[in-house]
Amino acid sequence: MTKNTGNQDGRPSTLDNFKPLLIDVAVPLGSYYLFKDAFGMSTFAALAWSSVVPAVRTVWGLVKERTTNALAGLILVVNVVSLLLTFVSGDPRLMLAKDSAVSSTIAIGILVSVALGKPMMTAGMKPFLVKGDAAKEAAWERLVSGSAAGSAAFRSKERAFSVVWGLVLFAECVVRAVGAYTIPVDTMVWLGSVIMIVAMAIGFVVSGGLAVGPMEGMLEAEVEAGREQRPPLAVAA
């Protein structure tokens, strides 16, 4: 008997679409704050324990599936960088600047993934466009595989989405690093969060207009094209 993990009509559920993000991003980040704030662990211990899931996912992908899990690998790298930076102490400005190292690591990882032809931010964007719809899922696969008429334009927008987020995060890193050494420490403590929020807002607006909106339109067009190409149902005599 086959286990049905989707909806009754065969479509994957919303949980199925978000599962990679939940496992690779939400679990490591959530467990970090749980270990640190709820259990009172040190920053080093919390980072170390929260690295277990992405480490297992990365190794499993390499050994069992012969593939690299980009999201899990990136979170693992970020955690390792953060672990190394926990040894840096004494200078309050340096402690503020180290926060930007996490953003820069993520930004570089995203931009490298685009250069390698596997845009990393696609995993976060796809669920919002597909919405668990089987027809949209099939249309997405045709567009990214190159078998659809609009594949080239679709892949270009897919890359643009990741490039926007890579550049936004890198810019946020630079601004926070400069601020850490030019703005009073007490001000930068709260201003760092404001800079991050502004950067996220810019990322959503720019990537939405430049990539998500056009991709949504192309996806709908491909769904309609797929319907038109279906052979008509035979009518029983």
C-alpha positions in Angstrom: 0.0 0.0 0.0 1.5 3.4 -1.0 1.6 6.1 1.5 -0.1 9.3 0.3 1.8 12.3 1.5 -0.1 14.8 -0.6 -3.8 15.8 -1.1 -6.5 13.4 -2.0 -6.4 14.5 -5.6 -2.7 13.6 -5.8 -1.3 17.1 -5.6 1.6 17.6 -3.2 0.5 19.3 0.0 1.9 22.7 1.1 3.9 20.9 3.7 5.5 18.8 1.1 6.6 21.8 -0.9 8.0 23.6 2.2 9.6 20.5 3.7 13.1 21.3 2.3 13.0 24.8 3.7 11.7 23.5 7.0 14.4 20.9 7.4 17.4 22.7 5.9 16.7 26.3 7.3 14.0 26.4 9.9 15.2 23.5 12.0 18.8 24.6 12.3 18.0 28.2 13.0 15.1 27.3 15.4 17.2 24.8 17.3 20.0 27.4 17.7 17.7 29.8 19.5 16.1 26.9 21.5 19.5 25.7 22.7 20.8 29.2 23.5 17.8 30.9 25.0 15.6 28.1 26.4 18.4 25.7 27.5 20.9 28.3 28.4 23.7 26.8 26.3 26.7 28.9 25.2 26.8 30.4 21.7 29.4 27.9 20.7 27.5 24.9 22.0 24.2 26.1 20.5 25.9 26.6 17.1 27.5 23.2 17.3 24.3 21.3 18.1 22.2 23.2 15.6 24.8 22.1 12.9 23.9 18.4 13.3 20.9 18.4 11.0 22.5 20.3 8.1 25.7 18.2 8.5 23.7 15.0 8.3 21.7 16.2 5.3 24.9 17.3 3.5 26.7 14.0 4.1 23.6 11.9 3.3 23.3 13.8 0.0 26.9 13.2 -0.9 27.1 9.5 0.1 23.6 8.1 -0.6 22.1 10.4 -3.2 25.3 11.5 -5.0 24.1 15.1 -4.9 25.0 18.2 -3.0 22.3 19.7 -0.8 22.9 23.4 -1.4 20.7 24.8 1.4 21.9 22.3 4.0 25.5 22.9 2.9 25.2 26.7 3.1 23.6 26.6 6.6 26.4 24.3 7.7 29.1 26.6 6.3 27.4 29.6 8.0 27.4 27.7 11.3 31.1 26.8 11.0 32.0 30.4 10.2 30.0 31.5 13.2 31.7 28.9 15.4 35.1 30.2 14.4 34.0 33.7 15.1 32.9 32.9 18.6 36.6 32.8 19.5 36.9 36.5 18.5 36.2 38.6 21.6 37.4 41.7 23.4 36.6 44.4 20.8 32.9 45.4 20.9 33.2 46.8 17.4 34.7 43.6 16.1 31.9 41.6 17.8 29.4 43.8 15.9 31.2 43.4 12.6 31.3 39.6 12.9 27.5 39.5 12.4 28.1 40.8 8.9 30.3 37.8 8.2 27.2 35.5 8.3 25.4 37.7 5.7 28.5 37.7 3.5 28.9 34.0 3.6 25.3 33.5 2.6 25.6 36.1 -0.1 28.7 34.6 -1.6 27.1 31.1 -1.5 24.0 32.4 -3.4 26.1 34.1 -6.0 28.3 31.1 -6.5 25.2 28.9 -6.9 24.1 31.1 -9.7 27.5 30.9 -11.4 27.3 27.1 -11.2 23.8 27.1 -12.8 21.9 26.0 -9.7 20.4 29.2 -8.2 20.1 28.5 -4.5 17.2 30.8 -3.8 14.9 28.9 -6.1 14.1 26.5 -3.2 12.5 29.3 -1.3 10.7 30.8 -4.3 9.2 27.7 -5.9 6.6 26.9 -3.2 5.1 30.4 -3.5 4.7 30.0 -7.3 3.7 26.4 -7.5 1.4 26.4 -4.5 1.1 22.6 -4.5 -0.7 22.5 -7.8 0.3 19.5 -10.0 -0.3 21.4 -13.3 2.0 24.2 -12.1 4.6 21.7 -10.9 4.6 20.1 -14.3 4.8 23.5 -16.0 7.7 24.5 -13.8 9.6 21.3 -14.6 9.1 21.9 -18.4 10.3 25.5 -18.0 13.5 24.7 -16.0 14.3 21.7 -18.1 14.4 23.6 -21.4 11.5 21.8 -23.0 9.1 24.7 -23.0 9.1 27.7 -25.4 9.6 30.2 -22.6 12.4 28.2 -20.8 15.2 30.6 -21.6 13.4 33.6 -20.2 12.1 31.7 -17.2 15.6 30.4 -16.3 16.9 34.0 -16.7 14.4 35.3 -14.2 15.2 32.4 -11.9 18.9 33.4 -11.9 17.9 37.1 -11.4 16.0 36.2 -8.3 19.0 34.7 -6.6 21.4 37.4 -7.9 19.2 40.1 -6.4 19.2 38.4 -3.0 22.9 37.7 -3.2 23.7 41.3 -3.9 21.2 42.6 -1.3 22.7 40.5 1.4 26.3 41.4 0.4 25.4 45.1 0.5 23.8 44.6 3.9 27.0 43.0 5.0 29.2 45.9 3.8 26.9 48.5 5.4 26.8 46.8 8.8 30.6 46.2 8.7 31.3 49.9 7.9 28.7 51.0 10.5 30.4 48.8 13.2 33.5 50.9 12.9 32.1 54.4 12.2 28.9 54.6 14.3 28.8 54.6 18.1 28.5 51.1 19.5 25.3 51.7 21.4 23.6 53.1 18.2 24.9 50.2 16.0 23.5 47.6 18.4 19.9 48.5 17.4 20.7 50.0 14.0 22.1 46.6 12.8 18.6 45.1 13.1 17.1 48.0 11.2 19.6 47.7 8.4 18.8 44.0 8.1 15.0 44.6 8.0 15.5 47.3 5.3 17.7 45.0 3.3 15.1 42.2 3.5 12.3 44.7 2.4 14.4 45.8 -0.6 15.1 42.2 -1.5 11.4 41.3 -1.5 10.4 44.3 -3.5 13.1 44.2 -6.1 13.2 40.4 -6.6 9.4 40.4 -6.7 9.1 42.9 -9.5 12.2 41.7 -11.4 11.7 38.0 -11.1 8.7 36.6 -9.2 6.0 38.6 -11.0 7.2 37.7 -14.5 7.9 34.1 -13.6 4.4 33.8 -12.2 3.0 35.0 -15.6 5.2 32.7 -17.6 4.2 29.8 -15.3 0.5 30.5 -15.9 1.1 30.7 -19.6 2.9 27.4 -19.7 0.0 25.8 -17.7 -2.4 27.0 -20.4 -0.1 25.8 -23.1 0.1 22.4 -21.5 -3.7 22.2 -21.4 -4.0 23.1 -25.0 -1.6 20.4 -26.0 -3.5 17.6 -24.3 -5.3 15.3 -26.8 -9.1 15.5 -26.6 -10.8 12.8 -24.6 -12.3 10.0 -26.7 -16.0 10.0 -26.7 -17.6 6.6 -26.2 -19.9 5.5 -29.0 
